[in-house]
Amino acid sequence: IFISLYSLVVFYLATKKYLAPFKPVIKFAMIKLIIFVTFWQGALIAFLFFLQVLEPIKGLTKGASSVFMQNFLICIEAVPLA
């Protein structure tokens, strides 16, 4: 998560002058927010599987179920953010 956020800041600083007419600060903030929330969402889902609050999907392990659930939620959440 740190590398992706750091890379985003470096990209913004390198292109700030060229992107100024487009006012990209809100867009960059949204991307940072999505990265941050996705990381913690994945951690929470994995923790819920660890505590056995969530049951694995039939035919998948706990880890694979956790990844599947996180990817599915990201797809659902991305629709209103697009």
Residue frames relative to the residue before (quaternion, step in Angstrom):
aa qw qx qy qz dx dy dz
I 1.0000 0.0000 0.0000 0.0000 0.00 0.00 0.00
F 0.6471 0.5303 -0.3297 0.4374 3.59 0.95 -0.81
I 0.6619 0.5112 -0.3132 0.4499 3.59 0.91 -0.88
S 0.6712 0.4917 -0.3154 0.4564 3.59 0.91 -0.83
L 0.6674 0.4788 -0.3115 0.4777 3.61 0.95 -0.77
Y 0.6304 0.5276 -0.3269 0.4662 3.58 1.02 -0.80
S 0.6555 0.5116 -0.3084 0.4620 3.59 0.94 -0.88
L 0.6368 0.5261 -0.3249 0.4605 3.56 1.02 -0.76
V 0.6571 0.4951 -0.3081 0.4777 3.60 0.97 -0.82
V 0.6437 0.5120 -0.3238 0.4676 3.60 0.95 -0.83
F 0.6410 0.5157 -0.3211 0.4690 3.59 0.97 -0.83
Y 0.6577 0.5082 -0.3137 0.4591 3.57 0.92 -0.90
L 0.6758 0.4935 -0.3037 0.4555 3.60 0.87 -0.90
A 0.6687 0.5039 -0.3024 0.4555 3.58 1.04 -0.73
T 0.7863 0.3164 -0.1560 0.5072 3.60 1.07 -0.67
K 0.3222 0.7944 -0.4737 0.2019 3.59 1.28 0.08
K 0.6700 0.5092 -0.3042 0.4464 3.58 0.89 -0.91
Y 0.7110 0.4647 -0.2606 0.4588 3.57 0.94 -0.90
L 0.7320 0.4268 -0.2289 0.4791 3.57 1.08 -0.69
A 0.3780 0.7693 -0.4548 0.2416 3.60 1.27 -0.12
P 0.6668 0.5024 -0.3428 0.4307 3.68 0.84 -0.75
F 0.6937 0.4781 -0.2734 0.4642 3.60 1.18 -0.49
K 0.3019 -0.7893 0.4814 0.2325 3.61 1.32 -0.09
P 0.0882 0.8713 -0.4771 0.0733 3.60 0.63 1.11
V 0.4034 0.7496 -0.4709 0.2313 3.62 1.18 -0.10
I 0.6663 0.4927 -0.3125 0.4645 3.60 0.89 -0.85
K 0.6435 0.5189 -0.3236 0.4604 3.60 0.99 -0.78
F 0.6578 0.4907 -0.3067 0.4821 3.58 0.97 -0.83
A 0.6354 0.5230 -0.3323 0.4608 3.59 1.00 -0.75
M 0.6484 0.5123 -0.3217 0.4622 3.59 0.99 -0.78
I 0.6386 0.5116 -0.3294 0.4710 3.58 0.99 -0.79
K 0.6404 0.5124 -0.3217 0.4732 3.58 0.96 -0.83
L 0.6507 0.5155 -0.3129 0.4615 3.58 0.96 -0.83
I 0.6488 0.5156 -0.3164 0.4616 3.59 0.94 -0.85
I 0.6477 0.5084 -0.3191 0.4693 3.60 0.93 -0.86
F 0.6750 0.5071 -0.2908 0.4502 3.57 0.88 -0.97
V 0.6993 0.4689 -0.2740 0.4648 3.59 0.82 -1.00
T 0.6297 0.5403 -0.3355 0.4461 3.60 1.00 -0.77
F 0.6308 0.5334 -0.3300 0.4569 3.58 0.99 -0.83
W 0.7260 0.4297 -0.2515 0.4744 3.59 0.76 -1.01
Q 0.5861 0.5558 -0.3700 0.4590 3.58 1.12 -0.55
G 0.6587 0.5044 -0.3019 0.4696 3.58 0.96 -0.86
A 0.6439 0.5143 -0.3174 0.4692 3.57 1.02 -0.82
L 0.6589 0.5069 -0.3072 0.4632 3.59 0.96 -0.83
I 0.6497 0.5061 -0.3200 0.4684 3.60 0.93 -0.83
A 0.6536 0.5009 -0.3165 0.4708 3.60 0.91 -0.87
F 0.6488 0.5149 -0.3148 0.4636 3.59 1.00 -0.82
L 0.6509 0.5063 -0.3193 0.4670 3.61 1.00 -0.76
F 0.6297 0.4938 -0.3371 0.4961 3.59 1.07 -0.61
F 0.6252 0.5441 -0.3317 0.4507 3.59 1.03 -0.78
L 0.7147 0.4275 -0.2421 0.4979 3.59 0.99 -0.85
Q 0.4015 -0.7401 0.4337 0.3208 3.57 1.36 -0.07
V 0.2960 0.7217 -0.5472 0.3035 3.56 1.08 0.79
L 0.7405 0.2546 -0.1478 0.6042 3.56 1.12 -0.76
E 0.3203 -0.7406 0.5629 0.1791 3.55 -1.02 0.82
P 0.5474 -0.6149 0.4435 0.3544 3.61 -1.05 0.67
I 0.5381 -0.5970 0.4886 0.3395 3.53 -1.21 0.60
K 0.5877 -0.6028 0.4029 0.3590 3.57 -0.98 0.85
G 0.8098 0.2346 -0.2046 0.4973 3.57 -0.81 1.06
L 0.7087 0.3864 -0.2579 0.5309 3.62 1.27 -0.03
T 0.5015 -0.6214 0.5034 0.3301 3.54 -1.22 0.49
K 0.6898 -0.4493 0.3433 0.4522 3.59 -1.27 0.09
G 0.6678 0.5123 -0.3007 0.4484 3.57 0.93 -0.90
A 0.6771 0.4782 -0.2902 0.4782 3.56 0.93 -0.90
S 0.6307 0.5237 -0.3318 0.4667 3.59 1.05 -0.71
S 0.6336 0.5342 -0.3200 0.4590 3.56 1.03 -0.81
V 0.6708 0.4855 -0.2903 0.4796 3.58 0.92 -0.93
F 0.6392 0.5268 -0.3235 0.4575 3.58 0.97 -0.85
M 0.6784 0.4951 -0.2961 0.4549 3.57 0.88 -0.95
Q 0.6520 0.5050 -0.3202 0.4661 3.59 0.96 -0.81
N 0.6632 0.4960 -0.3103 0.4668 3.60 0.90 -0.85
F 0.6366 0.5220 -0.3267 0.4643 3.58 1.00 -0.78
L 0.6734 0.4935 -0.2990 0.4622 3.59 0.90 -0.90
I 0.6180 0.5327 -0.3447 0.4642 3.60 1.04 -0.71
C 0.6454 0.5136 -0.3234 0.4638 3.60 0.96 -0.80
I 0.6634 0.4921 -0.3000 0.4772 3.60 0.95 -0.86
E 0.6998 0.4754 -0.2714 0.4590 3.61 0.90 -0.90
A 0.6249 0.5721 -0.3428 0.4058 3.58 1.10 -0.57
V 0.5583 0.6320 -0.3944 0.3651 3.61 1.11 -0.56
P 0.7316 0.3874 -0.2842 0.4837 3.67 0.69 -0.84
L 0.6572 0.5196 -0.3226 0.4406 3.62 1.12 -0.48
A 0.5758 0.6248 -0.3687 0.3772 3.58 1.22 -0.34
